Amino acid sequence: MAKKKDKDLGVSKKQDLDKIAELQNKLNEIMQKLSLLEEEHLKKDQKLTEYLDGWKRAQADLINYKREEKERLEQFKSYIGLEIIKKIVIPALDDLDRAVENIPNELSEHNWVKGLIVVSNNIVENLKSVGIVVYGQPGDNFDPNYHEVLLTEQKPEMENKIIKIVARGYKTSEGVVVRAAKVVVGKK
């Protein structure tokens, strides 16, 4: 009986060893699959980080683009506004100034004449409210950056000074000339 037990134990041990070897093989397979899954997870995590970084860059680019477009639009509006002022408002004011200058004295007290002057003054005030100011007065020093000489007159006491404003000058509140004042300047 002891031999049978030993024989049974031997078979049982062999079966146990086979079972252990089989389990060891399965464990090795599982470990390989786990290693592959970890590598795959790492690659996917790297891709995810790459996509997230790309998304963040795209979002920052969009924010910058929107800001730049807003600035371009503001510059364009400013440019269009200045062009309208240069090509429409200022010539109309010049016409009003000439009309007022040429009103005969006997008509200067009529209401329509006073109305023309009020309209001219209101336009100038409205220009001030959007940052456009009138400049140039007789007696001011001539400055080629701000004045356009139409004529010179011999007046030694007014050398390099403005004698007469032919057309008012307009500039932005920052000092950018919209239209140079057209002037008569004294010379020796």
Contacts in CASP RR format, 6 or more apart in sequence:
PFRMAT RR
TARGET T0000
AUTHOR 0000-0000-0000
METHOD contacts of the structure
MODEL  1
MAKKKDKDLGVSKKQDLDKIAELQNKLNEIMQKLSLLEEEHLKKDQKLTE
YLDGWKRAQADLINYKREEKERLEQFKSYIGLEIIKKIVIPALDDLDRAV
ENIPNELSEHNWVKGLIVVSNNIVENLKSVGIVVYGQPGDNFDPNYHEVL
LTEQKPEMENKIIKIVARGYKTSEGVVVRAAKVVVGKK
82 172 0 8 1.000
82 178 0 8 1.000
85 127 0 8 1.000
85 132 0 8 1.000
85 170 0 8 1.000
85 178 0 8 1.000
86 178 0 8 1.000
86 179 0 8 1.000
89 123 0 8 1.000
89 127 0 8 1.000
90 170 0 8 1.000
90 178 0 8 1.000
90 179 0 8 1.000
92 123 0 8 1.000
93 120 0 8 1.000
93 123 0 8 1.000
93 124 0 8 1.000
93 168 0 8 1.000
94 167 0 8 1.000
94 168 0 8 1.000
96 116 0 8 1.000
96 119 0 8 1.000
96 120 0 8 1.000
96 123 0 8 1.000
97 120 0 8 1.000
97 167 0 8 1.000
97 168 0 8 1.000
99 116 0 8 1.000
100 113 0 8 1.000
100 116 0 8 1.000
100 117 0 8 1.000
100 120 0 8 1.000
103 113 0 8 1.000
103 116 0 8 1.000
107 113 0 8 1.000
124 134 0 8 1.000
127 133 0 8 1.000
127 134 0 8 1.000
127 170 0 8 1.000
131 172 0 8 1.000
131 173 0 8 1.000
132 170 0 8 1.000
132 171 0 8 1.000
132 172 0 8 1.000
132 173 0 8 1.000
132 178 0 8 1.000
133 170 0 8 1.000
133 171 0 8 1.000
133 172 0 8 1.000
133 173 0 8 1.000
134 168 0 8 1.000
134 169 0 8 1.000
134 170 0 8 1.000
135 146 0 8 1.000
135 168 0 8 1.000
135 169 0 8 1.000
135 170 0 8 1.000
135 171 0 8 1.000
135 181 0 8 1.000
136 146 0 8 1.000
136 147 0 8 1.000
136 162 0 8 1.000
136 165 0 8 1.000
136 168 0 8 1.000
136 169 0 8 1.000
136 181 0 8 1.000
136 183 0 8 1.000
137 162 0 8 1.000
137 165 0 8 1.000
138 162 0 8 1.000
138 163 0 8 1.000
138 164 0 8 1.000
138 165 0 8 1.000
139 158 0 8 1.000
139 161 0 8 1.000
139 162 0 8 1.000
139 163 0 8 1.000
140 161 0 8 1.000
140 162 0 8 1.000
141 160 0 8 1.000
141 161 0 8 1.000
141 162 0 8 1.000
142 149 0 8 1.000
142 160 0 8 1.000
142 161 0 8 1.000
142 162 0 8 1.000
142 183 0 8 1.000
142 185 0 8 1.000
142 186 0 8 1.000
145 177 0 8 1.000
146 169 0 8 1.000
146 171 0 8 1.000
146 177 0 8 1.000
146 180 0 8 1.000
146 181 0 8 1.000
147 162 0 8 1.000
147 180 0 8 1.000
147 181 0 8 1.000
147 182 0 8 1.000
147 183 0 8 1.000
147 185 0 8 1.000
148 180 0 8 1.000
148 181 0 8 1.000
148 182 0 8 1.000
148 183 0 8 1.000
149 183 0 8 1.000
149 184 0 8 1.000
149 185 0 8 1.000
150 166 0 8 1.000
150 182 0 8 1.000
150 183 0 8 1.000
150 184 0 8 1.000
151 166 0 8 1.000
151 184 0 8 1.000
151 185 0 8 1.000
152 184 0 8 1.000
152 185 0 8 1.000
152 186 0 8 1.000
152 187 0 8 1.000
153 163 0 8 1.000
153 184 0 8 1.000
153 185 0 8 1.000
153 186 0 8 1.000
153 187 0 8 1.000
154 186 0 8 1.000
154 187 0 8 1.000
154 188 0 8 1.000
155 163 0 8 1.000
155 186 0 8 1.000
155 187 0 8 1.000
156 188 0 8 1.000
158 185 0 8 1.000
158 186 0 8 1.000
159 186 0 8 1.000
159 187 0 8 1.000
159 188 0 8 1.000
160 185 0 8 1.000
160 186 0 8 1.000
160 187 0 8 1.000
161 185 0 8 1.000
161 186 0 8 1.000
162 181 0 8 1.000
162 183 0 8 1.000
162 184 0 8 1.000
162 185 0 8 1.000
162 186 0 8 1.000
163 183 0 8 1.000
163 184 0 8 1.000
163 185 0 8 1.000
163 186 0 8 1.000
164 183 0 8 1.000
164 184 0 8 1.000
165 181 0 8 1.000
165 182 0 8 1.000
165 183 0 8 1.000
166 182 0 8 1.000
166 183 0 8 1.000
166 184 0 8 1.000
167 179 0 8 1.000
167 181 0 8 1.000
167 182 0 8 1.000
168 181 0 8 1.000
169 177 0 8 1.000
169 178 0 8 1.000
169 179 0 8 1.000
169 180 0 8 1.000
169 181 0 8 1.000
169 182 0 8 1.000
170 177 0 8 1.000
170 178 0 8 1.000
170 179 0 8 1.000
171 177 0 8 1.000
171 178 0 8 1.000
172 178 0 8 1.000
END
